[in-house]
Each structure stands twice: as structure tokens, then as C-alpha cells.
């Protein structure tokens, strides 16, 4: 199979419309060819592409910013001599100055298939600014490693943020190129848009079910180290709104959760008691870890490791958002007074007026379900399933594969 970047490099006919135009690239460390050449280097070697600028999303074009909410400055690329504009620094959107450096922007970003992963918001902001400035946007498409499954509540009005680009569920099941089509329709954008589609991509093919395992995994952000993390992320990302560690500062971030003052064995047993049907398709393993930075740094944590891999993985049964919700619920049941949520003083992605857990979920319903002593797993299903079914229907027109 071929990713969008590989097709563009291999086929001069696909590049014909770029000739004589100034071209920018939005990229990060996972923006590589099948030979592991960075897309910026590969495009710069072409005689028929005039690369005039580059843009870096959150964590920077080099992917060097380890934590969230750490900004990157503009720079000049030392190899190619083009300006590199940060879209996670002084601005989140391309400015008039940076928009003046190109005619067409190529977006080559590996996504994780989760609403909160900020690369999709960067795509939306680029589309909106391109519409305002008369620029053209091409997405060089890449796989959604989480595949086609849909899960989670739809973001509510008033909860839009840099981690909430629109009314979609947590696990949306689209590629970046497909999402671009949805953004244009939903926000009624008048913008020239093109997707260089993948060839030979089957999101239902095993063993990857979204990720073609013949391709090497390159971290798209520092704490996205492997396919298991990408699968679990639509659930474990909620830990960024909780006091529990999500494993930052360990070698398996966003695959596990824990804290110094919980008993993971008891938590797993309570999860199994509450909703064993939500735990299908993976294995939960008791673990111990000591973060080297971030929450609970230097403290021994008792935790739960989610393994959506190997013989334990069932792609269509695995429900990462519900699994993490169940982990919260189990802790709330066992430790009713546990300070589970980060407070309003923690301004997640620079937001105001909402708890981080609500910004992440696009509304308060998940938190309210966890904190409601009488709420059952079926109650969360009743809230969520209509959103999931509605999105399955809405996205259908935008599927390219």
C-alpha cells in the first residue's frame, strides 16, 4: 500500500498542479516516507516543487516538546532555509504573514483517530484561514490507527476548544483527509481542498485494523509510542482531566492509569463486577510504576495497564472510552471521597470556566455519570449510543476507503 506522501512523490501527474506555485508543508516527526525520509526532505529534493515554508503543530515539527501546553517558537529550517511557523506558540492559526508565504499547503500529519488529538483542530484552523486568504489545502492522507469504530459522546455547543474542533464523538473513525471533507461541509467553508488518497488501505484488515503493520510506527507526538497507545488513547486521554497518572514519565504513557493511593487489584475487580461486557477485546494487568516527571513524579503508583494487543485484542469489541470511564467509576465506588478530577484552576488547553474532564469530553455528562452514586453502566450507554449511531450515519458520505 502507499500513503499519500508516497503517491505524491512517485507520480509526477499528481504534482502537476503544484508546478509554478509556492508550496508549504505542515508536518511532524511521523511525516515520513515508506523509506523513513522526512516529507520535508523528500519534497525539497523534487525539481517541480517549490517548498517555501513549513508549519509545525503541537509538540513542534521536530516533536521535541514533551508535555502538553508547551509552546514552540518560529524558526528557520537549518537545512532548507525556509521559515518554519509554529501553530502551537504565539498563535494556533496561521497568520496573514505566514499565509503569504505559500499558495498551496500540504498537510502530512499522522493522526490517532481521537477528537482530542489536536492535529485535527490544526487541520480545521488551516482550512478556515485558507478559505479567508484564497489558499489551497491538500491532505496527504495517512491511516487512522484506531480504525473505523465510533465511541463517545458528541461535543456540545459551548465546549469547543483546541481539543474540541466540532460536534463529533471521541473516537471518530475517519482519516485526516476524510475529516477535512466533513469540516468543509459542516462549517460551510469555501476552500479549494484535495486529498491525495492512500492506495491499498483497508481499515478492516487484520492484524492492524486501521494500521498497516508492515509500516513502522513513528511517534507522531512524544507520548504516542506504539499502536497499543493509539488504540487506548480515546479512553486514556481522559486521565489528563483527572488526578490519576496516565503514565507520562514512564515508557508506556497513555496505556495505563494509577496513583500512589489506589489499589489496582481492587479497581480491576470492581470494573469486572460493574460491566464485564465493556472489558472485552483487551486484557487489564495490574502494574506498578514511578513517573520520572508529571503527576506523582518520583512516587510509586499502583496501576492498571490496558493491553489492546496480541491475542487479547478484538478490534470490534474493544471500547477504550468505556473502559476508562469504568476505571473512574470503580475508583469512585471504592473511594467515594477520592479527589478524582483536576480543578478549575487547571486551565486545560487555556480554557476557562469548565473542568478539564468536561473540556476533554465535550460536556459534563461523563463526569456526572461517574459521580452519580446510583448511575449504572447502562445509563452511560443510553446517553452515548444515540450519539454514536448519529455520527455513523453523518460520516458515511465522507468515507474514502
C-alpha positions in Angstrom: 0.0 0.0 0.0 1.0 3.6 -0.4 0.4 6.6 1.9 -0.5 10.0 0.4 3.1 11.3 0.6 4.5 8.2 -1.2 2.0 8.5 -4.0 2.7 12.2 -4.4 6.4 11.6 -4.6 6.1 8.7 -7.1 3.6 10.2 -9.5 4.5 13.5 -11.4 0.9 13.7 -12.6 -0.3 14.2 -9.0 2.2 17.1 -8.7 1.4 18.8 -11.9 -0.9 21.3 -10.2 1.9 22.3 -7.9 4.3 23.4 -10.6 4.9 27.1 -10.6 3.2 27.6 -7.2 4.7 28.1 -3.8 4.2 25.1 -1.6 4.2 24.8 2.2 4.2 21.7 4.4 2.6 21.1 7.7 4.4 18.1 9.3 5.8 16.4 12.5 8.2 13.6 13.2 5.9 10.9 11.8 5.7 12.7 8.5 8.0 10.2 6.7 8.0 8.2 3.5 8.0 4.4 3.4 11.8 4.7 3.4 11.7 6.8 6.6 12.8 10.0 4.8 11.1 13.0 6.3 8.5 14.5 4.0 10.2 17.9 4.1 13.5 16.4 2.8 11.7 14.3 0.2 9.7 17.3 -1.2 12.7 19.6 -1.2 14.5 17.1 -3.5 11.9 17.4 -6.2 12.6 19.8 -9.1 8.9 20.5 -9.7 8.0 21.5 -6.1 9.0 24.9 -4.8 9.0 24.5 -1.0 8.7 27.9 0.5 7.5 27.4 4.1 6.7 24.8 6.8 4.4 24.6 9.7 4.6 22.6 12.9 1.6 21.5 15.0 1.5 20.9 18.8 4.8 19.5 20.1 6.6 21.1 17.2 7.7 20.0 13.7 10.5 18.1 15.5 8.2 16.6 18.1 10.6 17.8 20.8 8.1 19.3 23.3 7.4 16.5 25.7 4.4 17.7 27.6 1.1 19.3 26.7 0.8 23.1 26.8 4.5 23.7 26.0 4.8 26.1 23.1 7.1 26.1 20.2 8.7 29.1 18.6 9.0 30.0 14.9 12.4 29.2 13.3 14.2 28.9 10.1 14.9 25.4 8.9 18.7 25.0 9.0 18.9 22.5 6.1 16.4 24.0 3.6 16.4 27.6 4.7 12.6 28.0 4.7 10.7 29.6 7.6 9.0 27.2 10.0 5.9 28.7 11.6 4.6 27.3 14.9 0.9 26.6 15.1 1.3 25.9 18.9 3.2 29.0 20.0 2.1 32.6 19.9 -0.7 31.5 17.6 -2.8 28.4 16.9 -3.9 29.6 13.5 -1.7 30.6 10.5 -1.5 34.4 10.5 -1.7 36.7 7.5 2.1 36.9 7.4 2.6 33.1 7.3 -0.3 32.6 4.8 1.5 35.0 2.5 4.4 32.5 2.1 2.6 29.9 0.0 -0.1 29.2 -2.5 -0.8 25.5 -1.6 -0.2 23.9 1.8 0.3 20.1 2.0 -0.8 18.6 5.4 1.1 15.4 6.2 0.2 14.6 9.8 -0.2 11.1 11.3 -3.4 11.3 13.4 -4.6 9.0 16.2 -8.3 9.0 15.4 -9.4 10.8 18.5 -11.3 14.1 18.7 -9.0 15.5 21.4 -5.8 14.9 19.4 -5.0 18.4 18.3 -3.8 17.8 14.8 -7.4 17.6 13.6 -8.1 21.1 15.1 -5.0 22.4 13.3 -6.4 21.0 10.1 -9.7 22.9 10.7 -7.9 26.1 11.5 -5.8 25.8 8.3 -8.9 25.2 6.3 -10.6 28.2 7.8 -7.7 30.5 7.2 -7.1 29.1 3.7 -10.7 30.0 2.9 -10.2 33.5 4.1 -7.0 34.0 2.2 -7.8 32.2 -1.0 -5.2 29.4 -0.5 -5.4 25.7 -1.4 -5.2 22.8 1.0 -4.1 19.3 0.2 -4.1 16.5 2.8 -1.5 13.7 2.1 -3.6 11.0 3.7 -2.4 8.6 6.3 -4.2 5.7 8.2 -6.3 6.1 11.3 -4.6 3.6 13.5 -7.7 3.2 15.7 -9.7 2.1 12.6 -13.4 2.7 12.0 -15.0 2.1 15.4 -17.0 5.0 16.9 -17.2 5.7 20.6 -18.1 8.5 23.0 -20.3 11.5 23.5 -20.7 14.2 20.9 -19.1 17.6 21.8 -21.8 20.0 23.0 -22.1 23.7 22.0 -20.0 25.9 24.3 -17.3 23.2 24.8 -15.4 24.0 21.6 -11.7 24.3 22.2 -8.3 23.4 20.7 -9.1 19.8 21.8 -12.7 20.0 20.6 -12.9 21.1 16.9 -16.5 20.3 16.4 -19.5 18.1 17.3 -18.0 14.7 16.8 -17.6 11.8 19.3 -14.3 11.0 21.0 -13.4 8.1 18.6 -14.5 9.3 15.1 -13.2 6.6 12.8 -12.1 8.9 10.0 -8.7 9.6 8.4 -7.4 13.2 8.3 -8.4 13.5 4.7 -11.9 12.4 5.4 -12.2 14.7 8.3 -11.3 17.6 6.1 -14.2 16.9 3.9 -16.5 16.8 6.9 -15.1 20.1 8.3 -15.7 21.8 5.0 -19.3 20.6 4.8 -20.1 21.2 8.5 -18.7 24.7 8.6 -19.7 25.5 5.1 -16.2 26.5 4.1 -15.4 27.8 0.6 -11.9 26.5 0.2 -10.0 24.6 -2.5 -9.4 21.2 -1.0 -7.8 18.0 -2.3 -7.0 14.7 -0.7 -4.1 12.6 -2.0 -5.6 9.3 -1.1 -3.8 6.2 0.1 -3.8 3.2 -2.3 -4.4 -0.2 -0.9 -5.6 0.9 2.5 -8.2 -1.3 4.2 -9.2 -0.2 7.7 -10.7 -3.6 8.4 -7.7 -5.6 7.5 -6.1 -7.7 10.3 -3.9 -7.7 12.2 -3.7 -3.9 12.3 -7.4 -2.9 11.8 -6.5 0.6 10.8 -2.8 0.5 11.0 -0.9 -1.4 8.2 1.6 -3.3 10.3 4.1 -3.5 7.5 4.8 0.2 8.1 7.0 1.2 11.0 5.4 3.2 13.8 6.9 6.6 14.3 5.8 8.7 17.3 3.5 11.5 15.9 3.9 13.1 19.4 6.3 12.3 22.2 3.8 10.2 24.2 2.4 8.2 21.3 5.0 5.4 21.3 3.1 2.5 19.7 -0.1 1.1 18.3 -1.4 0.0 21.7 -1.3 3.6 22.9 -3.2 4.7 19.7 -5.9 2.2 20.4 -6.3 3.0 24.1 -5.9 6.8 23.7 -9.6 7.6 23.2 -10.1 6.5 26.8 -6.8 7.1 28.5 -6.7 10.7 27.3 -9.4 11.5 29.8 -6.8 11.0 32.5 -5.4 14.4 31.5 -8.5 15.8 33.3 -8.0 13.5 36.4 -5.6 13.4 39.3 -4.5 9.9 38.3 -1.3 9.4 36.4 -1.7 8.5 32.7 1.8 7.1 32.7 3.6 10.3 31.5 7.1 9.9 32.7 7.1 6.2 32.0 7.9 4.2 28.9 4.2 3.3 28.4 2.3 6.6 28.6 -1.4 6.7 27.9 -1.7 2.9 28.1 -2.2 2.8 31.9 -3.5 4.6 34.8 -2.8 4.7 38.5 -1.8 6.6 41.6 0.1 6.1 44.9 -3.2 5.9 46.9 -5.3 3.4 45.0 -5.3 -0.4 45.0 -5.3 -1.5 41.4 -6.3 -5.1 42.1 -9.4 -3.9 43.8 -10.1 -1.4 41.0 -9.8 -4.1 38.3 -12.1 -6.4 40.3 -14.7 -3.6 40.7 -14.5 -2.9 36.9 -15.1 -6.6 36.2 -18.1 -6.6 38.6 -19.7 -3.5 37.2 -19.5 -4.1 33.4 -17.6 -7.1 32.2 -19.1 -6.5 28.7 -17.1 -3.3 28.5 -13.8 -5.0 29.1 -14.0 -7.3 26.1 -11.3 -7.1 23.4 -8.3 -6.4 25.7 -6.6 -7.5 28.9 -6.2 -5.5 32.1 -3.0 -6.1 34.0 -2.0 -4.9 37.5 1.2 -2.9 37.3 3.5 -0.7 39.4 5.3 2.4 38.0 7.1 5.5 39.2 6.8 8.5 36.9 10.0 10.4 36.3 8.1 13.6 35.5 4.5 14.9 35.5 1.8 13.7 38.0 3.1 11.8 41.1 6.7 12.2 40.0 9.0 10.0 42.0 6.2 8.2 43.7 5.4 4.5 43.4 2.0 4.2 41.8 -0.3 1.2 41.7 -2.0 1.0 38.3 -3.9 -0.7 35.6 -2.3 -1.4 32.2 -4.7 -1.8 29.2 -3.4 -4.3 26.6 -5.2 -3.9 23.3 -2.7 -6.0 21.5 -1.6 -9.6 20.8 -4.0 -12.4 21.4 -6.1 -10.3 23.7 -7.2 -7.8 21.1 -10.6 -7.9 19.5 -10.9 -4.8 17.3 -14.7 -4.7 17.2 -15.2 -5.5 20.9 -12.6 -3.1 22.3 -14.2 0.0 23.9 -11.4 2.3 25.3 -13.6 5.2 26.2 -15.9 3.0 28.2 -13.0 1.1 29.8 -11.5 4.3 31.2 -15.0 5.6 32.2 -15.4 2.3 34.1 -12.0 2.8 35.8 -13.1 6.2 37.1 -16.4 4.7 38.2 -14.7 1.8 40.1 -12.4 4.3 41.9 -15.4 6.4 42.8 -17.3 3.4 44.2 -14.3 2.2 46.2 -13.1 5.6 47.4 -16.2 7.8 47.4 -14.3 10.9 48.6 -11.3 10.5 46.2 -10.3 13.8 44.6 -10.6 12.3 41.1 -10.9 15.4 39.0 -8.4 18.2 38.4 -10.0 21.5 39.5 -10.9 24.7 37.6 -7.5 26.2 38.5 -6.0 23.8 35.9 -6.9 25.6 32.7 -6.7 22.8 30.3 -5.5 24.0 26.9 -6.0 27.5 28.1 -9.8 27.2 28.6 -11.9 29.0 31.2 -15.0 28.1 33.1 -15.0 24.3 32.7 -13.3 21.4 34.4 -10.6 19.8 32.3 -12.5 16.5 32.3 -15.6 18.3 30.8 -13.5 20.0 28.1 -12.0 16.7 27.2 -15.4 15.0 26.9 -17.1 18.0 25.3 -19.6 18.3 28.1 -20.2 17.3 31.7 -22.1 14.0 31.2 -19.3 11.6 31.7 -18.2 13.2 34.9 -21.7 13.4 36.2 -22.2 9.7 35.4 -19.1 8.8 37.4 -20.0 11.0 40.3 -23.7 9.8 40.5 -23.7 7.0 43.1 -26.8 5.5 41.6 -25.7 5.6 37.9 -25.2 2.2 36.2 -23.2 1.3 33.1 -26.5 1.0 31.1 -27.2 4.7 31.9 -24.0 5.8 30.2 -24.8 3.5 27.2 -28.2 5.1 27.0 -26.6 8.6 26.8 -23.9 7.6 24.4 -25.3 5.2 21.9 -27.6 7.7 20.2 -24.6 10.0 19.6 -22.6 7.1 18.2 -25.3 6.0 15.8 -25.9 9.5 14.6 -22.2 10.0 13.8 -22.1 6.7 12.0 -24.7 8.0 9.7 -23.3 11.5 9.3 -19.8 10.4 8.5 -20.9 7.9 5.9 -20.8 10.3 3.0 -17.2 11.2 3.7 -15.6 7.7 3.7 -12.9 7.4 1.1 -11.8 3.8 1.9 
